[in-house]
Amino acid sequence: MTARFATDPNGSASRRTVLMNPGPVNTDETVRAALGGPDMCHREPEFGALMTRVRGKITTVCGGGEDHTSVVLTGSGTSALEATVVSAVPGDGALLVVDNGHYGKRLHDIARAHGIRCVRLGLGWGTPVDTARVGRELAADPGLTHVAVVHHETSTGMLNDVAALASVARAHGRKIIVDAVSSVGAESLDVARDGIDWLAGTANKCLEGMPGLAFVCASRDAFEDLASHPPRSYYLDLHRHYATQEKARTPAFTPAVPLFYAFETALDLALAEGVAARGRRYGGLAGRLRAGLTELGLHIPLEPRHRAVSLTVVRLPEGVRYADLHRSLKDEGFVVYAAQEELSAGFFRLSTMGTMDERDIDRFLAVLGRILPRLQARTADGEAA
């Protein structure tokens, strides 16, 4: 197998590090190279044209047509979520948050931070969404104007059925906000087909761009309607960004210009591959990884039918500490991810996002199979001592 190399921050060649954390991900060489585009003033028409192209390509990836558009923010995916929640929910509105993991709770916390009335439907981590229960909650509280849900809940690896939830919300005359930060670009998701009112995403996960840009996709009418909402935030006022980006073809504030070069390149690659094809690629890698983990005797708690294609939560073997596992794998060129909160003590997470391939998966499994006995023996020796 031919070794692949990357350049470290000091400019020397080194073995490629495979990022198995769920973003930022390993990116295509052309995406990294695009960061070196020419210096450009963000108030010049050239940047306006670049930004407009990026917005159009985002909308296409999200499944939007002529009636939809997108707004790009310089910030992480959380900035897009916060901008959506604080802008879309009117002053007299309220939010029902469907929470079955860490990032569901984050939506609740965002609303509470801005004084938005919020009902948190806490289902428990890794618990599938009961749409009938959501319908009952909406029927019982007419003041709830919006429903918010995470599509891919990366704390557990669960994929929630947002199309079914959107149908329930629509049947009750409510709007739905979807956190698609860890799903858009690979999972089956379409704002028009699925009836999604607001979709928030980021450049640096399944779209395989660089970190630092986020976006919101919605209908043009929805963005226009925000003009009637008194802003709760200055920088994160979606209508402010929409008005400048859509009508003036200029950003509201100074953006991260080089990231737009890289994101356009990443979007071109995503559109050329196709969302369904990328999902199959990620799914094939996930299947290969999960089969290998099972052969090593490791347990994957989530039922197969609820698993996303881009992340797997794995139980730590008895006697193995995450910190030791992380350090040993990093020494071999793999970065893995800790589990969060309720799962932090006994699990870890493995992503199959980005430009990794079957060689990376096979080498990872070989390395994991070699180091696990050593880590378990070290723990046993320590306990015996």
C-alpha positions, -999 to 999 in steps of 0.1 A, spaced: 0 0 0 14 34 -10 18 58 19 1 91 16 16 123 30 5 157 41 24 189 50 26 198 87 25 234 99 63 236 97 63 227 60 78 192 63 63 161 49 45 138 73 22 108 72 -14 119 66 -35 121 98 -69 106 93 -95 127 111 -122 104 124 -138 132 144 -171 145 130 -157 177 115 -135 193 106 -128 165 81 -100 156 58 -105 176 26 -96 173 -10 -62 188 -20 -80 212 -44 -101 226 -14 -70 233 6 -53 248 -24 -82 271 -30 -75 289 4 -45 305 -14 -67 325 -38 -60 361 -45 -64 389 -19 -99 404 -24 -119 433 -9 -152 420 3 -170 451 -9 -159 447 -45 -182 431 -71 -158 402 -76 -165 390 -41 -202 397 -45 -202 373 -75 -183 346 -55 -206 349 -26 -237 347 -49 -223 316 -66 -217 299 -32 -252 307 -20 -267 293 -52 -247 261 -49 -256 257 -12 -293 260 -22 -289 233 -48 -272 209 -24 -301 215 1 -327 206 -25 -340 241 -30 -353 255 -62 -360 290 -75 -382 297 -46 -354 291 -21 -322 308 -13 -293 306 13 -275 330 35 -238 324 44 -223 334 78 -187 335 89 -189 313 120 -194 277 131 -225 257 125 -238 269 159 -238 304 145 -263 294 118 -285 276 143 -285 305 167 -292 330 138 -321 308 127 -337 304 162 -334 340 172 -346 353 138 -373 328 127 -393 326 160 -413 358 163 -415 379 195 -449 363 204 -438 328 192 -425 298 210 -404 268 202 -409 230 207 -375 213 208 -373 176 201 -344 165 222 -328 130 220 -292 140 224 -266 166 233 -274 188 202 -311 187 208 -305 203 242 -282 228 225 -312 241 205 -332 245 238 -303 263 254 -300 287 225 -337 296 227 -335 301 265 -304 323 262 -324 347 241 -355 346 263 -376 327 238 -403 305 253 -392 270 247 -408 236 255 -382 208 256 -395 174 246 -368 153 263 -369 118 249 -337 105 262 -304 100 244 -307 76 214 -345 73 217 -363 74 183 -387 103 179 -424 96 185 -441 118 159 -475 111 175 -462 125 208 -449 156 190 -484 161 175 -500 159 209 -475 185 223 -484 209 194 -521 203 198 -519 210 236 -500 243 232 -513 265 204 -486 291 213 -458 269 199 -451 284 165 -420 264 156 -405 229 160 -367 224 161 -349 191 157 -315 177 149 -313 156 118 -281 137 126 -276 137 164 -238 132 165 -238 126 203 -253 92 196 -250 87 158 -288 87 155 -305 99 123 -339 115 131 -368 114 105 -371 151 98 -395 145 69 -420 128 92 -416 156 118 -420 183 91 -453 166 81 -466 167 117 -456 203 121 -473 212 88 -504 194 98 -506 216 129 -498 248 110 -463 251 125 -428 257 110 -399 234 114 -362 243 120 -337 215 112 -302 213 125 -285 197 94 -250 206 105 -238 170 105 -260 156 77 -265 180 47 -244 169 18 -245 131 25 -278 121 41 -311 121 22 -324 156 29 -343 180 7 -359 213 19 -385 213 -9 -394 176 -9 -393 172 29 -412 204 37 -384 219 58 -389 256 66 -354 264 79 -322 244 74 -290 252 91 -257 237 80 -219 241 79 -191 239 54 -168 216 72 -186 183 77 -203 163 50 -197 191 25 -160 186 30 -151 223 31 -129 242 56 -142 252 91 -154 288 96 -185 292 73 -221 282 81 -253 288 62 -291 289 64 -314 277 36 -351 286 34 -377 300 10 -373 335 -2 -407 343 13 -395 331 47 -365 353 46 -387 383 34 -411 377 63 -383 382 88 -385 420 81 -415 420 105 -396 404 134 -378 428 158 -342 416 158 -330 398 189 -294 399 178 -272 423 158 -247 401 141 -269 370 140 -299 388 125 -308 367 95 -328 393 78 -299 417 79 -277 391 62 -304 382 37 -311 418 27 -274 426 20 -265 393 4 -296 390 -18 -303 426 -27 -270 444 -24 -248 413 -34 -225 422 -5 -219 408 30 -233 426 60 -200 423 78 -164 414 69 -164 377 59 -137 351 59 -129 356 22 -104 327 17 -130 303 31 -154 312 3 -128 302 -23 -124 268 -6 -162 264 0 -170 269 -36 -144 243 -46 -159 219 -20 -194 226 -32 -184 219 -68 -170 185 -57 -202 177 -38 -224 186 -67 -203 166 -91 -204 135 -68 -240 140 -59 -256 139 -24 -269 104 -29 -236 91 -41 -217 107 -13 -241 91 11 -234 57 -4 -197 64 -2 -199 73 35 -223 44 41 -199 19 25 -171 31 47 -193 30 78 -204 -5 69 -168 -16 65 -158 0 98 -187 -14 117 -181 -49 104 -145 -47 115 -154 -33 149 -178 -62 154 -151 -87 144 -129 -71 171 -156 -78 196 -166 -41 201 -202 -32 207 -222 -6 187 -253 3 208 -275 20 182 -298 -2 161 -287 -3 124 -319 13 112 -313 44 132 -277 49 123 -264 78 102 -239 70 75 -212 93 88 -207 84 125 -205 54 148 -207 54 186 -187 25 200 -185 11 236 -150 11 250 -136 -24 258 -135 -33 294 -105 -19 311 -95 6 283 -95 43 291 -105 67 263 -74 90 269 -51 60 264 -69 49 233 -69 84 218 -32 88 225 -22 55 210 -43 59 179 -30 95 174 5 82 175 -5 59 146 -21 87 125 -57 85 136 -77 111 155 -108 97 172 -135 115 192 -146 113 228 -183 106 236 -203 134 254 -220 137 287 -242 106 293 -219 84 271 -186 100 281 -176 73 306 -178 42 284 -179 52 247 -160 68 219 -170 81 184 -157 74 149 -166 95 119 -166 84 82 -170 119 69 -145 135 46 -121 122 20 -110 90 38 -112 58 18 -112 20 23 -75 19 28 -79 43 58 -106 21 73 -86 -11 69 -54 5 83 -74 19 113 -89 -15 121 -55 -32 118 -40 -6 142 -70 -8 166 -67 -46 167 -30 -43 175 -32 -17 202 -64 -29 221 -47 -60 237 -18 -39 247 -40 -13 264 -61 -40 281 -29 -57 293 -15 -25 307 -47 -19 327 -47 -54 340 -10 -51 350 -18 -18 367 -47 -33 387 -26 -63 397 1 -40 409 
